[in-house]
């Protein structure tokens, strides 16, 4: 996977979120705990989205890469973001898989509420 592939997948999911009525607040938000690929909001939710871009015939499925350790880092980073950016919206953790073939995006899967913060 070249360096641009992950960014291409994140841009693809950001467009998908916009079509679903979300406003993208941040891309690649960093904290000392890690990074959140996309933070977006609609009228009900603030969503923290982890995007995994993989070749369609890859050995590891994209969602398998969101391990419990990765989830903990995402939760800590989201908590830090919320401490700095007050909101009344319900937080939610989503996951997106973007599939590529020969460098071109061929599809995506999007899981709402992929895991919870408990």
QUIWOJO-V366857 format. One record per residue. N is the residue number from 0. NEAR is the number of other ideal C-beta (glycine too) atoms within 10 Angstrom. D_CENTER is the distance of its C-alpha to the mean C-alpha in whole Angstrom. Layout:
BEGIN
n:N near:NEAR d_center:D_CENTER
n:N near:NEAR d_center:D_CENTER
END
This chain:
BEGIN
n:0 near:12 d_center:18
n:1 near:8 d_center:19
n:2 near:7 d_center:17
n:3 near:11 d_center:16
n:4 near:16 d_center:15
n:5 near:17 d_center:11
n:6 near:15 d_center:11
n:7 near:16 d_center:13
n:8 near:24 d_center:10
n:9 near:21 d_center:8
n:10 near:16 d_center:11
n:11 near:17 d_center:11
n:12 near:26 d_center:8
n:13 near:19 d_center:9
n:14 near:11 d_center:12
n:15 near:16 d_center:12
n:16 near:20 d_center:10
n:17 near:12 d_center:14
n:18 near:8 d_center:16
n:19 near:12 d_center:15
n:20 near:11 d_center:16
n:21 near:20 d_center:13
n:22 near:10 d_center:14
n:23 near:16 d_center:11
n:24 near:15 d_center:12
n:25 near:14 d_center:11
n:26 near:18 d_center:9
n:27 near:12 d_center:9
n:28 near:18 d_center:11
n:29 near:11 d_center:13
n:30 near:15 d_center:15
n:31 near:7 d_center:18
n:32 near:15 d_center:16
n:33 near:18 d_center:13
n:34 near:13 d_center:10
n:35 near:25 d_center:6
n:36 near:23 d_center:5
n:37 near:24 d_center:5
n:38 near:22 d_center:7
n:39 near:22 d_center:10
n:40 near:18 d_center:13
n:41 near:13 d_center:15
n:42 near:8 d_center:19
n:43 near:10 d_center:18
n:44 near:17 d_center:14
n:45 near:20 d_center:12
n:46 near:25 d_center:8
n:47 near:25 d_center:6
n:48 near:27 d_center:2
n:49 near:27 d_center:2
n:50 near:24 d_center:4
n:51 near:24 d_center:8
n:52 near:24 d_center:10
n:53 near:21 d_center:14
n:54 near:14 d_center:17
n:55 near:11 d_center:18
n:56 near:7 d_center:21
n:57 near:13 d_center:19
n:58 near:7 d_center:21
n:59 near:9 d_center:18
n:60 near:11 d_center:15
n:61 near:20 d_center:12
n:62 near:15 d_center:11
n:63 near:11 d_center:14
n:64 near:13 d_center:12
n:65 near:18 d_center:10
n:66 near:9 d_center:14
n:67 near:8 d_center:15
n:68 near:9 d_center:15
n:69 near:14 d_center:12
n:70 near:17 d_center:11
n:71 near:13 d_center:14
n:72 near:17 d_center:13
n:73 near:24 d_center:10
n:74 near:20 d_center:12
n:75 near:15 d_center:15
n:76 near:20 d_center:12
n:77 near:23 d_center:12
n:78 near:13 d_center:15
n:79 near:17 d_center:16
n:80 near:19 d_center:14
n:81 near:15 d_center:16
n:82 near:8 d_center:19
n:83 near:7 d_center:19
n:84 near:13 d_center:18
n:85 near:6 d_center:20
n:86 near:12 d_center:19
n:87 near:5 d_center:21
n:88 near:13 d_center:18
n:89 near:9 d_center:16
n:90 near:18 d_center:13
n:91 near:18 d_center:11
n:92 near:21 d_center:8
n:93 near:20 d_center:6
n:94 near:24 d_center:5
n:95 near:25 d_center:6
n:96 near:22 d_center:9
n:97 near:24 d_center:11
n:98 near:19 d_center:14
n:99 near:19 d_center:17
n:100 near:11 d_center:20
n:101 near:7 d_center:23
n:102 near:11 d_center:20
n:103 near:8 d_center:19
n:104 near:16 d_center:16
n:105 near:11 d_center:18
n:106 near:11 d_center:16
n:107 near:16 d_center:12
n:108 near:13 d_center:12
n:109 near:16 d_center:9
n:110 near:15 d_center:10
n:111 near:12 d_center:10
n:112 near:11 d_center:11
n:113 near:18 d_center:10
n:114 near:17 d_center:12
n:115 near:10 d_center:14
n:116 near:14 d_center:15
n:117 near:4 d_center:18
END
